Amino acid sequence: VGNSDVVDQLKRAVLSMPLNIAEGVGKKAMADKMRFFSIARGSAMESAAIFYVLVSTYLLDNSDVVQLK
C-alpha cells in the first residue's frame, strides 16, 4: 500500500464523518438516525487507526496527529 493510498483512505474516512452525521440528523426515524451515526463513528475509528498506522510506520509524527485531531 503506497502513501497516497493511505492518504486517500484517510480523506474518505474523514469526509464520511460529518456527511453521515448530517444525513442522520435529517432522518425522522430513530433507527435511521442511529444507523448513520454508527457509520460516522466507524469512520472516526477508522481515521484513528490510520493515524496509528502512519505514526507506527514513521510516516507521521505523533505531534502532527495531535494537531490533526
C-alpha positions in Angstrom: 0.0 0.0 0.0 1.5 3.3 -1.1 1.4 6.5 0.9 -1.1 8.0 -1.5 -3.4 5.1 -0.9 -3.3 5.6 2.9 -3.9 9.4 2.4 -6.8 8.7 0.1 -8.4 6.3 2.6 -7.9 8.8 5.4 -9.6 11.5 3.3 -12.6 9.3 2.6 -12.9 8.3 6.3 -12.6 11.9 7.5 -15.1 13.2 4.9 -17.5 10.4 5.8 -17.9 11.5 9.4 -19.7 14.9 9.0 -21.6 13.7 5.9 -23.1 10.7 7.8 -23.9 12.8 10.8 -25.7 15.4 8.6 -27.6 12.6 6.9 -28.5 11.1 10.2 -29.8 14.4 11.5 -32.1 14.6 8.5 -33.7 11.3 9.1 -37.0 11.1 11.0 -36.9 7.5 12.3 -34.6 6.9 15.2 -33.3 3.7 13.7 -32.2 5.5 10.6 -30.5 8.2 12.6 -28.6 5.7 14.7 -27.5 3.8 11.5 -25.9 6.9 10.1 -24.4 7.9 13.4 -23.0 4.4 13.8 -21.4 4.7 10.3 -19.9 8.1 11.3 -18.4 6.6 14.5 -16.9 3.8 12.4 -15.3 6.3 10.2 -13.9 8.1 13.2 -12.4 4.8 14.5 -11.0 4.1 11.0 -9.4 7.5 11.0 -7.8 6.9 14.4 -6.5 3.6 13.2 -5.0 5.2 10.0 -3.2 7.8 12.2 -1.9 5.0 14.4 -0.5 3.2 11.3 1.1 6.4 10.0 2.8 7.0 13.3 3.9 3.4 13.8 5.4 3.3 10.3 7.2 6.7 10.9 5.2 8.4 8.1 3.7 10.9 10.5 5.0 12.3 13.8 2.8 11.9 16.9 2.7 15.7 17.4 1.2 16.1 13.9 -1.5 13.7 14.9 -2.4 15.7 17.9 -2.8 18.8 15.7 -4.8 16.9 13.1 -7.2 15.6 15.6 
